[in-house]
Amino acid sequence: MMNILIPTDFSENAQNAVRYALEYFSDIPVNFYILHISLKGLDYKEDGADEGFEFFEDKQVIQQPIIKLQEEIKTCKLLAKNTNHQFYMLYENMLLVEAIRKHVAEKEIDYIVMGTKGASKISQKEIGSNTSEVITKVKCPVLLIPENATFIEIKNIAFLTDYNYIYRNKVIKALSQTLQIQEAGLRVLHIRSQNSTLTASQTDNKGFLHYFFRETKHSFHFLDNKNIETGIQDFVETWEIDMVAIVAKNLNLIQRLLFKPILNSINYQSEVPFLILHE
């Protein structure tokens, strides 16, 4: 059984993430843990708590979390297409990252699934939203579901890289597992400095990916480090990309792609899920 953790504030954004997860893992036995976190009684608010993922805003939600969680579980059971999907409610009165770390360890969580707003709806602050707190501080794969995303068959997954890192077991395992779950092809997109050539170490890292995924449909592509957002948008459309994967240590690129306002012509952020991988 896989173990999936889904934090929720009961907003439409969070509920869409739940619906997506049920479809995404529809063919696999899964324990779904639906977690609501309240800060009631804590004299604390995380930096940027209004951004990206909307926890703790509705006083009525805070007053009746157990009832809301029970309703959420009932809805999940009605929507579930797999009889091997089990649902458990979790309620914590502690800080977001602390609570998620606790349950990732205790429940041996394979993926965290979170809903996220489009970048046009959050401020230009540095990474500091609840979503990015989880991305940077919890060592577990995070599947970010945009507010407008609806599940479709995942045929192609783009993996964004600069080839500067040796891909360790956790990254490769999570990426490989994701490809297997969806029987998807891998499209490796190299974000490079304009007109630069690969160093010896970068060539080795690219070769490792080619060897490891030799039995998986895959291809290699490059994008010059100029107008990255537009370039990725074109790549998503041209190669019919249904998910974008990136390693969490690429903080600057993640911030640029997910947490900053962008042109209206860029729509992958509101439609295409991102998979954040950890070493």
Backbone hydrogen bonds in HBPLUS format (Angstrom, degrees):
<---DONOR---> <-ACCEPTOR-->    atom                        ^
c    i                          cat <-CA-CA->   ^        H-A-AA   ^      H-
h    n   atom  resd res      DA  || num        DHA   H-A  angle D-A-AA Bond
n    s   type  num  typ     dist DA aas  dist angle  dist       angle   num
A0002-MET N   A0029-PRO O   3.08 MM  27  6.44 171.1  2.09 148.1 146.2     1
A0031-ASN N   A0002-MET O   2.78 MM  29  6.16 162.8  1.81 163.8 168.5     2
A0110-ASP N   A0003-ASN O   2.75 MM 107  5.42 164.5  1.77 149.2 154.1     3
A0004-ILE N   A0031-ASN O   2.91 MM  27  6.19 167.6  1.93 160.7 164.4     4
A0033-TYR N   A0004-ILE O   2.78 MM  29  6.08 166.8  1.80 169.6 173.3     5
A0005-LEU N   A0111-TYR O   3.01 MM 106  6.44 165.5  2.03 159.6 163.5     6
A0113-VAL N   A0005-LEU O   2.89 MM 108  6.27 160.3  1.93 160.5 165.8     7
A0006-ILE N   A0033-TYR O   2.85 MM  27  6.11 168.3  1.87 164.8 164.0     8
A0035-LEU N   A0006-ILE O   2.97 MM  29  5.96 158.2  2.02 129.9 137.1     9
A0008-THR N   A0035-LEU O   2.72 MM  27  5.93 148.5  1.82 164.7 163.1    10
A0015-GLN N   A0011-SER O   2.92 MM   4  6.18 159.9  1.96 151.7 158.0    11
A0016-ASN N   A0012-GLU O   2.87 MM   4  5.99 146.2  1.98 144.9 152.8    12
A0017-ALA N   A0013-ASN O   3.36 MM   4  6.66 145.7  2.48 135.1 143.2    13
A0017-ALA N   A0014-ALA O   3.09 MM   3  5.12 120.6  2.46  94.1 108.6    14
A0018-VAL N   A0014-ALA O   3.14 MM   4  6.56 147.6  2.25 144.0 152.6    15
A0019-ARG N   A0015-GLN O   3.00 MM   4  6.31 162.1  2.03 149.0 153.0    16
A0020-TYR N   A0016-ASN O   2.91 MM   4  6.12 158.3  1.95 147.9 154.1    17
A0021-ALA N   A0017-ALA O   2.94 MM   4  6.12 161.1  1.98 146.2 151.3    18
A0022-LEU N   A0018-VAL O   3.04 MM   4  6.32 155.2  2.10 152.3 158.4    19
A0023-GLU N   A0019-ARG O   3.23 MM   4  6.52 151.9  2.32 144.7 151.3    20
A0024-TYR N   A0020-TYR O   2.77 MM   4  5.96 166.5  1.79 158.8 163.5    21
A0025-PHE N   A0021-ALA O   3.00 MM   4  6.01 164.5  2.02 150.6 152.7    22
A0026-SER N   A0023-GLU O   3.18 MM   3  4.88 162.0  2.21 109.3 108.2    23
A0028-ILE N   A0025-PHE O   3.15 MM   3  5.44 167.7  2.17 118.1 120.7    24
A0030-VAL N   A0084-ASN O   3.16 MM  54  6.53 141.9  2.31 132.4 142.4    25
A0086-GLN N   A0030-VAL O   2.90 MM  56  6.31 165.5  1.92 162.5 167.4    26
A0032-PHE N   A0086-GLN O   2.73 MM  54  6.00 175.4  1.73 166.0 164.3    27
A0088-TYR N   A0032-PHE O   2.86 MM  56  6.23 150.8  1.95 164.2 172.4    28
A0034-ILE N   A0088-TYR O   2.84 MM  54  6.17 160.0  1.88 169.0 174.0    29
A0090-LEU N   A0034-ILE O   2.81 MM  56  5.89 155.4  1.87 158.3 152.6    30
A0036-HIS N   A0090-LEU O   2.92 MM  54  6.30 161.5  1.96 152.9 155.7    31
A0092-GLU N   A0036-HIS O   3.06 MM  56  6.52 158.4  2.11 159.0 164.7    32
A0038-SER N   A0092-GLU O   2.87 MM  54  6.28 165.1  1.89 163.2 168.1    33
A0042-LEU N   A0039-LEU O   2.85 MM   3  5.27 161.2  1.89 138.2 138.9    34
A0044-TYR N   A0042-LEU O   2.86 MM   2  5.43 134.7  2.06 103.6  90.2    35
A0049-ALA N   A0046-GLU O   3.05 MM   3  5.28 132.2  2.28 147.6 137.3    36
A0051-GLU N   A0048-GLY O   2.92 MM   3  5.47 166.7  1.94 123.8 127.8    37
A0053-PHE N   A0051-GLU O   2.70 MM   2  5.88 138.3  1.87 115.7 101.5    38
A0117-LYS N   A0052-GLY O   3.23 MM  65  5.13 145.5  2.36 128.5 138.5    39
A0055-PHE N   A0053-PHE O   3.13 MM   2  6.20 124.9  2.45 111.7  96.6    40
A0061-VAL N   A0058-ASP O   3.07 MM   3  5.24 120.5  2.44  99.6 113.9    41
A0062-ILE N   A0058-ASP O   3.14 MM   4  6.54 155.5  2.21 151.1 157.6    42
A0063-GLN N   A0059-LYS O   2.99 MM   4  6.26 149.3  2.08 146.7 155.1    43
A0064-GLN N   A0060-GLN O   3.05 MM   4  6.22 136.7  2.25 142.4 153.2    44
A0068-LYS N   A0064-GLN O   3.11 MM   4  6.30 164.9  2.14 153.1 157.7    45
A0069-LEU N   A0065-PRO O   2.82 MM   4  5.98 157.0  1.87 149.4 156.0    46
A0070-GLN N   A0066-ILE O   2.90 MM   4  6.12 157.1  1.95 149.3 155.4    47
A0071-GLU N   A0067-ILE O   3.00 MM   4  6.27 155.4  2.06 148.6 155.0    48
A0072-GLU N   A0068-LYS O   2.91 MM   4  6.16 151.7  1.99 145.3 153.7    49
A0073-ILE N   A0069-LEU O   2.91 MM   4  6.19 156.5  1.96 152.4 157.8    50
A0074-LYS N   A0070-GLN O   3.07 MM   4  6.32 157.1  2.12 145.5 151.4    51
A0075-THR N   A0071-GLU O   3.00 MM   4  6.26 157.3  2.05 147.8 153.8    52
A0076-CYS N   A0072-GLU O   2.94 MM   4  6.21 157.2  1.99 148.1 154.5    53
A0077-LYS N   A0073-ILE O   3.01 MM   4  6.27 158.2  2.06 150.8 155.7    54
A0078-LEU N   A0074-LYS O   3.11 MM   4  6.37 147.7  2.22 143.6 152.1    55
A0079-LEU N   A0075-THR O   3.00 MM   4  6.25 148.9  2.10 149.1 157.8    56
A0080-ALA N   A0076-CYS O   2.86 MM   4  5.91 138.3  2.04 149.1 160.2    57
A0085-HIS N   A0082-ASN O   3.11 MM   3  5.59 143.8  2.25 121.0 119.6    58
A0099-ALA N   A0095-LEU O   2.86 MM   4  6.04 161.7  1.90 160.3 165.5    59
A0100-ILE N   A0096-LEU O   2.98 MM   4  6.23 166.2  2.00 159.0 162.7    60
A0101-ARG N   A0097-VAL O   2.87 MM   4  5.96 165.9  1.89 152.6 157.0    61
A0102-LYS N   A0098-GLU O   3.06 MM   4  6.18 156.9  2.11 143.3 149.7    62
A0103-HIS N   A0099-ALA O   3.18 MM   4  6.51 161.0  2.22 150.5 153.6    63
A0104-VAL N   A0100-ILE O   2.86 MM   4  6.00 153.3  1.94 153.9 162.0    64
A0105-ALA N   A0101-ARG O   3.11 MM   4  6.26 158.6  2.16 149.3 153.5    65
A0106-GLU N   A0102-LYS O   2.95 MM   4  6.15 168.8  1.96 149.3 153.1    66
A0107-LYS N   A0103-HIS O   2.87 MM   4  5.48 161.5  1.90 137.6 143.7    67
A0109-ILE N   A0104-VAL O   3.11 MM   5  4.73 153.3  2.19 126.2 134.4    68
A0112-ILE N   A0141-PRO O   2.90 MM  29  6.27 157.8  1.95 156.8 164.3    69
A0143-LEU N   A0112-ILE O   2.71 MM  31  6.06 168.4  1.73 169.6 172.9    70
A0114-MET N   A0143-LEU O   2.98 MM  29  6.30 162.0  2.01 154.3 158.6    71
A0145-ILE N   A0114-MET O   2.73 MM  31  6.01 167.8  1.74 159.7 163.6    72
A0116-THR N   A0145-ILE O   2.99 MM  29  5.95 146.4  2.11 143.4 140.3    73
A0147-GLU N   A0116-THR O   3.09 MM  31  6.01 119.8  2.47 166.8 168.6    74
A0121-LYS N   A0118-GLY O   3.05 MM   3  5.73 164.3  2.08 118.9 124.0    75
A0122-ILE N   A0119-ALA O   3.26 MM   3  5.50 173.1  2.26 111.6 113.2    76
A0133-GLU N   A0129-SER O   2.90 MM   4  6.09 144.0  2.03 147.4 158.1    77
A0134-VAL N   A0130-ASN O   3.18 MM   4  6.47 155.5  2.25 149.5 153.9    78
A0135-ILE N   A0131-THR O   3.04 MM   4  6.36 161.9  2.07 148.6 154.0    79
A0136-THR N   A0132-SER O   2.97 MM   4  6.02 161.7  2.01 146.9 150.2    80
A0137-LYS N   A0133-GLU O   2.99 MM   4  5.84 143.0  2.13 142.5 151.8    81
A0138-VAL N   A0134-VAL O   3.06 MM   4  5.31 146.3  2.17 144.4 143.6    82
A0140-CYS N   A0138-VAL O   2.89 MM   2  5.72 131.5  2.13 109.2  94.3    83
A0142-VAL N   A0276-ILE O   3.01 MM 134  5.06 157.3  2.06 139.6 146.7    84
A0276-ILE N   A0142-VAL O   2.80 MM 134  5.06 170.7  1.81 153.7 155.6    85
A0144-LEU N   A0274-PHE O   2.77 MM 130  5.12 165.4  1.79 163.0 163.7    86
A0274-PHE N   A0144-LEU O   3.12 MM 130  5.12 149.6  2.21 136.4 144.8    87
A0149-ALA N   A0146-PRO O   3.11 MM   3  5.29 167.3  2.13 113.3 116.9    88
A0185-GLY N   A0155-LYS O   2.78 MM  30  6.06 170.5  1.79 144.0 143.6    89
A0242-ASP N   A0156-ASN O   2.93 MM  86  5.70 169.6  1.94 154.7 157.5    90
A0157-ILE N   A0185-GLY O   2.83 MM  28  6.16 162.7  1.86 166.3 170.6    91
A0187-ARG N   A0157-ILE O   2.84 MM  30  5.99 166.4  1.86 153.1 153.1    92
A0158-ALA N   A0243-MET O   2.91 MM  85  6.33 158.7  1.96 163.7 161.7    93
A0245-ALA N   A0158-ALA O   2.64 MM  87  5.96 171.3  1.65 171.4 174.6    94
A0159-PHE N   A0187-ARG O   2.92 MM  28  6.13 154.7  1.99 136.6 141.9    95
A0189-LEU N   A0159-PHE O   2.88 MM  30  5.89 161.4  1.91 140.6 146.9    96
A0160-LEU N   A0245-ALA O   2.95 MM  85  6.30 162.2  1.98 172.9 167.7    97
A0161-THR N   A0189-LEU O   3.00 MM  28  6.21 156.9  2.05 159.3 158.1    98
A0191-ILE N   A0161-THR O   2.77 MM  30  5.92 154.3  1.84 146.5 155.3    99
A0172-ILE N   A0168-ARG O   3.13 MM   4  6.35 174.1  2.13 164.7 165.2   100
A0173-LYS N   A0169-ASN O   2.76 MM   4  5.74 161.9  1.79 153.3 159.3   101
A0174-ALA N   A0170-LYS O   3.05 MM   4  6.07 164.8  2.08 142.2 146.4   102
A0175-LEU N   A0171-VAL O   2.96 MM   4  6.13 165.2  1.98 154.4 159.0   103
A0176-SER N   A0172-ILE O   2.81 MM   4  5.86 163.0  1.84 149.0 154.5   104
A0177-GLN N   A0173-LYS O   2.84 MM   4  5.94 158.5  1.89 147.2 153.6   105
A0178-THR N   A0174-ALA O   2.98 MM   4  6.14 155.5  2.04 143.9 150.1   106
A0179-LEU N   A0175-LEU O   3.04 MM   4  6.32 159.0  2.09 149.5 154.7   107
A0180-GLN N   A0176-SER O   2.97 MM   4  6.22 152.9  2.04 147.7 155.5   108
A0181-ILE N   A0177-GLN O   2.90 MM   4  6.12 158.7  1.94 151.9 157.4   109
A0182-GLN N   A0178-THR O   3.28 MM   4  6.47 161.3  2.31 148.5 151.9   110
A0183-GLU N   A0179-LEU O   2.73 MM   4  5.46 113.1  2.18 134.5 151.8   111
A0184-ALA N   A0179-LEU O   3.04 MM   5  5.03 148.8  2.14 135.5 143.6   112
A0186-LEU N   A0217-LYS O   2.83 MM  31  6.26 163.0  1.86 155.9 158.2   113
A0219-SER N   A0186-LEU O   3.03 MM  33  6.59 136.5  2.22 151.1 164.1   114
A0188-VAL N   A0219-SER O   2.90 MM  31  6.17 158.2  1.95 173.0 165.8   115
A0221-HIS N   A0188-VAL O   2.80 MM  33  6.00 146.6  1.91 168.1 177.8   116
A0190-HIS N   A0221-HIS O   2.88 MM  31  6.05 168.2  1.89 132.6 136.3   117
A0223-LEU N   A0190-HIS O   2.72 MM  33  5.92 152.4  1.79 172.4 163.1   118
A0192-ARG N   A0223-LEU O   2.99 MM  31  6.16 166.4  2.01 155.8 160.3   119
A0225-ASN N   A0192-ARG O   2.46 MM  33  5.29 127.2  1.72 160.8 177.7   120
A0196-SER N   A0193-SER O   3.07 MM   3  5.52 161.9  2.11 138.9 135.0   121
A0203-THR N   A0199-THR O   2.92 MM   4  6.11 157.2  1.97 148.5 154.9   122
A0204-ASP N   A0200-ALA O   2.98 MM   4  6.26 150.3  2.07 143.0 151.1   123
A0205-ASN N   A0201-SER O   2.95 MM   4  6.23 157.9  2.00 148.6 154.0   124
A0206-LYS N   A0202-GLN O   2.91 MM   4  6.16 156.6  1.97 150.6 157.0   125
A0207-GLY N   A0203-THR O   2.89 MM   4  6.07 155.5  1.95 143.9 151.3   126
A0208-PHE N   A0204-ASP O   2.87 MM   4  6.17 145.9  1.99 146.0 155.5   127
A0209-LEU N   A0205-ASN O   3.18 MM   4  6.50 158.6  2.23 145.2 149.3   128
A0210-HIS N   A0206-LYS O   3.00 MM   4  6.32 161.1  2.04 151.2 156.7   129
A0211-TYR N   A0207-GLY O   2.89 MM   4  6.12 155.9  1.95 147.8 154.1   130
A0212-PHE N   A0208-PHE O   2.81 MM   4  5.98 171.2  1.82 158.3 160.9   131
A0213-PHE N   A0209-LEU O   3.02 MM   4  6.04 165.2  2.04 150.8 154.3   132
A0214-ARG N   A0211-TYR O   3.22 MM   3  5.05 155.1  2.28 112.2 109.8   133
A0216-THR N   A0213-PHE O   2.96 MM   3  5.05 162.3  1.99 110.4 115.3   134
A0226-LYS N   A0224-ASP O   2.63 MM   2  5.56 137.3  1.81 113.2  98.2   135
A0231-GLY N   A0227-ASN O   2.92 MM   4  6.15 162.4  1.95 156.8 162.8   136
A0232-ILE N   A0228-ILE O   2.80 MM   4  6.01 161.6  1.83 160.0 163.6   137
A0233-GLN N   A0229-GLU O   2.96 MM   4  6.16 156.4  2.02 145.4 152.5   138
A0234-ASP N   A0230-THR O   2.96 MM   4  6.24 160.5  2.00 151.2 155.5   139
A0235-PHE N   A0231-GLY O   2.96 MM   4  6.20 154.2  2.02 143.6 151.4   140
A0236-VAL N   A0232-ILE O   2.79 MM   4  5.99 163.0  1.82 156.0 159.9   141
A0237-GLU N   A0233-GLN O   3.08 MM   4  6.32 158.6  2.13 148.3 153.5   142
A0238-THR N   A0234-ASP O   2.82 MM   4  5.95 167.3  1.84 153.2 157.4   143
A0239-TRP N   A0235-PHE O   2.95 MM   4  5.86 170.7  1.96 152.4 155.2   144
A0241-ILE N   A0236-VAL O   2.89 MM   5  4.65 156.8  1.95 133.8 140.9   145
A0240-GLU N   A0237-GLU O   3.44 MM   3  5.09 160.1  2.48  95.0 100.3   146
A0244-VAL N   A0273-PRO O   3.00 MM  29  6.43 161.7  2.03 155.4 161.3   147
A0275-LEU N   A0244-VAL O   2.73 MM  31  6.07 159.3  1.77 149.7 155.3   148
A0246-ILE N   A0275-LEU O   2.98 MM  29  6.40 151.9  2.06 168.2 171.3   149
A0277-LEU N   A0246-ILE O   2.92 MM  31  6.09 166.1  1.94 148.3 152.6   150
A0250-ASN N   A0247-VAL O   3.08 MM   3  5.95 167.7  2.10 126.9 130.9   151
A0248-ALA N   A0277-LEU O   2.70 MM  29  5.56 167.9  1.71 168.0 163.6   152
A0254-ILE N   A0250-ASN O   2.97 MM   4  6.21 163.0  2.00 158.1 163.7   153
A0255-GLN N   A0251-LEU O   2.85 MM   4  5.99 164.5  1.88 153.2 157.5   154
A0256-ARG N   A0252-ASN O   2.98 MM   4  6.14 157.0  2.03 141.6 148.2   155
A0257-LEU N   A0253-LEU O   2.89 MM   4  6.06 153.6  1.96 149.3 156.2   156
A0258-LEU N   A0254-ILE O   2.84 MM   4  5.76 155.0  1.90 152.8 158.7   157
A0259-PHE N   A0255-GLN O   2.93 MM   4  4.88 149.2  2.03 125.3 134.5   158
A0266-ILE N   A0263-LEU O   3.04 MM   3  5.65 165.6  2.07 117.8 122.5   159
A0270-SER N   A0267-ASN O   3.14 MM   3  5.60 141.8  2.30 110.2 119.5   160
A0271-GLU N   A0268-TYR O   3.22 MM   3  5.15 157.2  2.27 100.9 107.9   161
A0272-VAL N   A0268-TYR O   2.81 MM   4  5.17 167.8  1.82 145.6 148.6   162
